[in-house]
Amino acid sequence: MIPVANGMIYVFKNFEVNSFLPPVQKMLGRIQNSLQERFGNIEHSSTLFICTFLDPMFKHIAFRETSTADSLRKNITSLVAEKFAVKSANFSQIAKSSQGQDPDKRSEDAALASVWIEFDKIAAIYQPGGTHGSRAIIEVQRYVEYEVLPRQENPLKW
């Protein structure tokens, strides 16, 4: 939505430069004012800017202001860090339950009957190093550095 809105604003700004009849120029001016009024602050919508950033065709390059893209990157990084923290907490809980420290107080027989006990013990050892924040910074940086998907391609191919 953000690239489309910014593109429409750009197109109508360029129309104004061309020489049209006065009624057409007036109409173009009204359209341009309406677009600016409705979509001028579209980059400040948290939902839309997150969706735009996460779209591999747009990422951070779809924003008019670099400060918006920078604050967005920080916001996305903190959201990713939160997800890493939740995932780590869930994994720790699974690892504890597989070691017989089940927080749900299931019976030992039920815990021992799980086919995942051995795997969970081994997987608990191989967790990535670093803090949730540092891992999030690296993850977002890798995403940004990966090439932007051409706009004409299917984003599901990414």
N, C-alpha and C positions, 0 to 999 in steps of 0.2 A: 504494500500500500504506500509506503513512504517513497520508494523510487517513482511510482506512478504519479503521486501527487506532486513531487518535486519536478518531474518531467512536464506535467501539465502547466505548472506555473512558469517554467522555462519557455515552453512553446508559446504561451500567450504573451509573455514579455517580448518575445521576438516578433510576434505578429504586429505589435504596436509600432515597431520601427518601420515596417512596410507602409507604403502609401495606399490607403484604402479611402473610400468615400467617407465623409464625416459620420453618417449614421452607423456604418460598420465599425469605424474607429471608436465611437461611443459604446457600441455593444461589446467590442473587445475589451475596452476599459472596464466596463461593468463586470464582465466575466473574470478578468484578471483580479479585480478587487474582491469579488466573491471567492475566488480560489484562494487568495491570500488570507481572507478572513476565516475561511473554513479549514484550510490546510496549512496555514502559516506556522502553527505550533505543533504540527503533527509529529515532529521528531521528539517531542516531550512526552508522548504517550508511552508509558513503560511497556505495555503489552506489545504495541506495534514496533517499538525499537528493538525489543528482545527478539521478536519474530523475524524482523529484517536482518538483524545481526546473525541469527542462526540459519538463515537461508544461504546455502553455499553459492548462490548466484550474486548475492549482494554484500554480505559480511559488513565490514566497516566502511566500504567505499560508497555506500548509498547515501551517506549523510552529508549535508551541505557544510556543516561546521565540524572541524576536527575536534573541538572541545566536546561536542556531543558524542562523537565516536570514542574519545578517550574515557569519558565518564561511563559510557556504555560498557566498554571493555572492563572497567573496574567493577561495575555492577554484575556483569556476567561472571567474572572471576570469583566474586564472593558467593554467587549462587552455586557455582560449580564446587567451591570449597565446602559449602553447606551439604551438598549432595555427597561429597567424599566423606564428610564426617558421619552422616547418617549411614552410609554404606559400611563404613568402618565399624560403627557401633553395632549394626546388624550382624556383620560378619563375626565380631568378637562374641556376640551373644550366641551365635550358632556354634562357634568353636568351644565356648564354655559348656554348652549343652551336650556337645559330643564328647566332652571329657567327664561327663557325669555331674556337672554343676548346673543342672537344668533349672532355670529360673521359674519355669512353669510347674515345677515339682512333679514331673511325670515319673512314673515308676521306672526303676532301673532296668527292668526287663524290656520295657518299650524303647528306652534309649539305646540299649544294647542291640536291639533288633533292627536298628536303622542301617541301611546299606551304605549310608554316607559317613559313618563315624570315622573310618580310616582316612577317607579323602579330606574331610573337614580338618582333621588333625594336621595333615600334611599341608593343606592350603593355608592354614593359619600361620605357618612358618614363612611362606612366600608372599607376604604383603609388601607393597612398594614402600620405599623409604621416604623421608621428608614429611613435612607438615602438610595438612590438608590445603593450606593456603599456597604453599610453594608448588604442590602438585597441580593445583588449579591454574596457577599462573602459567606453568609449562603447557598444560593442556590447551588453554585458550590461545597461547602464543603459537602452538603447532597448528591449531585450526586457522588462525589468521594468516599464517605464512603459507599454508597450502593454497595452491592456485585457485582463483575464483572460477567457478563453473560458468562457461559461456551461457548467456541468457537464453539462447535458443534451445539448449539441451534440457533434457528431463532431469529435474533436481533429484529424482530418486536414483539416478545412476551414480550420484556422488557417493 
